[in-house]
Amino acid sequence: MGEGTGGSGWRRAGFAGAAIGVLAAGAAAGVAIERLTVGRSVRQKARLALDATGPYGTLRGTAGRALADDGTALAYELDELDEVDETGETGETAGPVVTVVFCHGFCLAQDSWHYQRAALRGRVRTVFWDQRGHGRSARGASQTGADGVPVTIDRLGRDLRAVIDAAAPEGPLVLVGHSMGGMTVMALAERYPELIRDRVVGVALVGTSAGRLEEVSYGLPLAGVNAVRRVLPGVLRALGSQAELVEKGRRATADLFAGLVKKYSFASEDVDPAVVRFAERMIEATPVDVVAEFYPAFAAHDKRLALAGFRDLPVLALAGDQDLVTPASHTEAIAAELPGAELVVVPDAGHLVMLERPEAVTGALLALLARAGAVPADSGEGPGNG
């Protein structure tokens, strides 16, 4: 490859990397690069320093593996209660042990629940898992290669059932889902209504949507977003077939990528830079071909009817008031369908509200767990950051 061709290839990779950065952050168009007056080498050194800062993503539990119905290995971790008596009941709740299952969002991993995991550790039995193609979970055989089959939200609902069967085969459940994880919980309810009826005692839907995602503008002119949507699936398929080149381009455009992550993940100016960098690392760890495989699922997602399965349950519907990816209006629409829902809109918070405003999210979650009988009623008070 000659110098001219190589330069062109790198430019294409750079543009492709920027496009994937937009998508991974939940957007469909570019934004201005921040901090233009700061040298690139300085920013690179700052990122490396932040990588070694803070405990984010270091919490580990008992590792397990669930097999999806297509044979895909799904990684999960289990944190047990500190004390369970010989009858299988806890002294705190005087009832069967409740398992709380956490489902993460698109381009994230189970570690996105870091603060909540720290706060709940030992207080309730919890399961954290990585969606297929994310974190330590494998990609399905049908999702690999140039002719990979797109992943559907229904597929993810079946994956969640496999994790429950492996990690919590009996006893009451509380299901917690952020963004795509919330959609996964809805898909589980649609396919397995008997599981919801017989075992689920509470549901938390955080920064998610039951459908109509085509109306989301990501804070940009809707006409331009719709134009991008029409061509993006084909572009992503093409980029997915050149994953190695695109990944190099994404690394080469790290400064733009960092700006996009911050804009579309967080809303406040005072968010810890180490938390922002932690989010970047999770998002940039998601391979571009996985991004391409999942993208069509969001346009097709419509689980409004599935919400009926939660109608008789305690439900937490929570969102950041400045979420550009799944706006708070989508969470409000979910709450309006569910008489047992508590609607919590967290001020000055974006899409990754559980990392940006952990006290508010953990406090609301504890209140839900108290309503579900999983923790004492006085545990609903907001804890610290963990």
VENWO-V803696 format. One record per backbone hydrogen bond with DSSP energy under -1.0 kcal/mol. NH is the residue of the N-H (numbers start at 1). CO is the residue of the C=O. Records with the same first field share a line. If there is no record, write none. Layout:
NH->CO + CO
This chain:
6->2
7->3
8->4
9->5
10->6
11->7
12->8
13->9
14->10
15->11
16->12
17->13
18->14
19->15
20->16
21->17
22->18
23->19
24->20
25->21
26->23
27->22
38->35
43->39
44->40
45->41
46->42
47->43
48->44
49->45
50->46
51->47
53->50
58->55
62->78
64->76
66->74
68->72
71->68
74->66
76->64
77->128
78->62
79->126
82->122
85->89
88->85
90->95
94->90
97->88
99->172
100->125
101->174
102->127
103->176
108->105
112->109
113->110
114->111
117->113
118->114
119->115
120->116
121->117
123->120
124->120
126->79
127->100
128->77
129->102
130->75
133->138
134->131
137->134
138->73
143->140
144->141
148->145
149->142
151->293
156->152
157->153
158->154
159->155
160->156
161->157
162->158
163->159
164->160
165->161
166->162
167->163
168->164
173->199
174->99
175->202
176->101
177->204
178->103
179->206
181->178
183->179
184->180
185->181
186->182
187->183
188->184
189->185
190->186
191->187
192->188
196->192
197->193
198->194
199->195
201->173
203->314
204->175
205->316
206->177
207->318
215->212
216->213
220->217
225->221
226->222
227->223
228->224
229->225
230->226
232->228
235->231
236->232
237->233
238->234
239->235
240->236
241->237
242->239
246->242
247->243
248->244
249->245
250->246
251->247
252->248
253->249
254->251
257->253
258->254
259->255
260->256
261->257
262->258
263->259
264->260
265->261
266->262
276->272
277->273
278->274
279->275
280->276
281->277
282->278
283->279
284->280
285->281
286->283
291->287
292->288
293->289
294->290
295->291
297->294
298->295
300->296
303->210
308->305
309->306
310->307
311->308
313->310
315->340
316->203
317->342
318->205
319->344
321->346
322->349
323->320
330->327
332->328
333->329
334->330
335->331
336->332
337->334
338->335
341->338
342->315
344->317
346->319
352->265
353->351
355->352
356->352
357->353
361->357
362->358
363->359
364->360
365->361
366->362
367->363
368->364
369->365
370->366
371->367
372->368
373->370
374->369
379->376
380->377
